Amino acid sequence: MSQVSNVKSQAALEKARPYVNPYLAGVLLGLVLFTSFFLTGNGLGASGGIHRMLVSVQDVVAPEHIDRIPYLIAMARGEKHPLDNWVVMVAIGTVLGGFLSGLVNGRLKVETNKGPRISKHQRWALALAGGVIMGYGARLARGCTSGQALSGGAVLSVGSWAFMFAVFAGGYAAAWFVRKAWT
């Protein structure tokens, strides 16, 4: 049975449509960002939506934690529910859009991408650690890379431009330390 599913998986990979040209994708992303600003007055970002989802869960599971932090009180006990915000819909739409894109283009599969010198478990542990660090950094920076780079950069925010230069410099500096895991 596993050989049959292997053959089907291989056939699905061979039928996967090519990725869109990166220059065209950049132009399309710019048009989506412009349309977002034009129609809603807001840019793009995801960490705020995820944070609001977390606050709504915290309010149910640990309301005493919410009651100790004024920032969370304003969000959880405000006039509107924490999930009643445009950025929550952006985060949900991003996940659904990615899923649908993978489905339509024949790339929907369960796999773990990793280099030859790292196990699946190590890859998952590193991905989890990186996600936690990035999530903390996004809250500390008051926005994720999409919000900072796209929305902040589009309105020429100096802080957003400084953030992006730091992200690229940090990425290049860190790449040297983890290169052996991928080659």
N, C-alpha and C positions, 0 to 999 in steps of 0.2 A: 504494500500500500504506500509506503514512503517513497518508493521509486516512482510511482505514478504521480504523486503530488510534487515530487522533485521535477519531473518532466513538465507538468503543468506550470509550475513556477518559472521554469526556464523559458517556456513558450510565452508566458505573460511578459517576462522581461524583454524578450526579443520583439514583442509587439508594442512596447512602450514608445510613445511618441517622443520626439526630440524636445529638449527644453527650448523655451522661447529665447530669441536673441536677447542678450543682456542689455543692449542699448535700447531696444524696443521696450523691454521690461522697465527700464529706468524712466523712459518717457511716459509709459502708462502709469507708473507709480506717481510720477509728478502730476499727471492729470487727475488721478484719484485724490491726491493731497489738495490740489487746487479746488476740486469740486467739494471736498470736505470743508475747507475753509469757507468757500462761497455759500454753500447750502446751510451749514450748521454754525459757522463762526468758530469751529474747533478744528484742530489738526488731527493727526493720527498718533496713537500710542496704545500700549497694552498693559503696562504695569499697574496703572490706576484701576483698571477694571478688575484685574486679579486681586488687587488689594481690597477693593470693595466687596468682592466675593468672599474673601477671607474674613473681613469684618462682619459680614452677615452671618457666617458660620460661628465666629467667636461669640457673637451676641447670643446665640442659642446655646452653645456649649459652655462658655465661660463668661457670663455677663458681668461678673465681678471684676474681671480684667478690663473690660470696656469702661466700667464705671470709674476706674482709676486714672484714665488717660484722657485729658480734655479733647485732644484731636480726634480720638475714636468716639467719644461721647457725641461730639458734633455730627459725626458721620452716622452713627448708629441710632441716635436718639433725635435726629433732626426732623425737619418737616416731612422729608421723603425717605423712603426705604433706601438703604445703601445700594441696592441693585437697580434703583430707578435713576440711572445715569447713562449718558451716551457712551461713555468709555467702556462700560460693561458690555454693551452691544458690539462695540468694536472688537473686544477680546473674543467674544463668542463667535462673531462673524469671521474672525481670522482663523480660528480652529475649524469651523465648518467649511470655510473656503478652501483651506489647505486639504481637508479630507476630500471634498468634491473634486478638486483639481487632481489629486492622486488617483481617484476613482476613474475620472473621465480619461486621463492620460495613461492609464495602465501601469501606474507606479504604486498602487496601494498594496503593501505587503508588510509583514512583521519581520524585521531584521535588526541586527545590531552591527552598525558600521564600526570597524576597529582596525587598527594596524596589526601586523603579524606578531609583535612582541608584547601584546597585552591581551588578557583574557576578557571574556564577556563580562564577568563579575567586576573586574577592575574598571572596565569601560563604564559600566553602569554606576559604580561608586564615584568615579571621577565626574561623570555627567551630573550626578546628584549634587556633589560638592560644588561644582561650577554653577549649577542652577541656584543653589542657596546663596552663594557669594554674589552672583549677578542680581538676584532678587533683593538682597540687602543693599547692594550698591545702587540699585534703581530707586529704592526708597530714600536712601541717603542723598542721592543726586536730584531727587524730586522728579524723576522720570526715567523711563527706559531708553534704550538706544533709539528705538523708533520715534518716540516722542521727542527726545532731545535732538537727534540728528535731523529727522525729517521736518517735524513741526517747528522746533526751535531754530534750526538752520534756515528754514524757508522764510522766517520772519527776521532773519539776521541777528539772532540773539547771540551776543558775545560769549555768554556762558555755554551755550550749546556748541558753538564752534570750538571753544577750548576743550569741552568734553570730548568731542569727536577726535580732535588731534590726540588727546590723551588715550582714547580707546585704541586708535591705530598704533600709537607708539607702544602702548602696553602689550598689544597683540603681537607685534613684531618682537618685542623683548621676551615675552613668554614663549614664543614659538621655538626659540633656540633650546629651551629646557625640555620641551615635550616632543621634539622632532623624532627622537628615536622610537617612540611608541608607534609612529605611523610609517616608518620606512623599513 
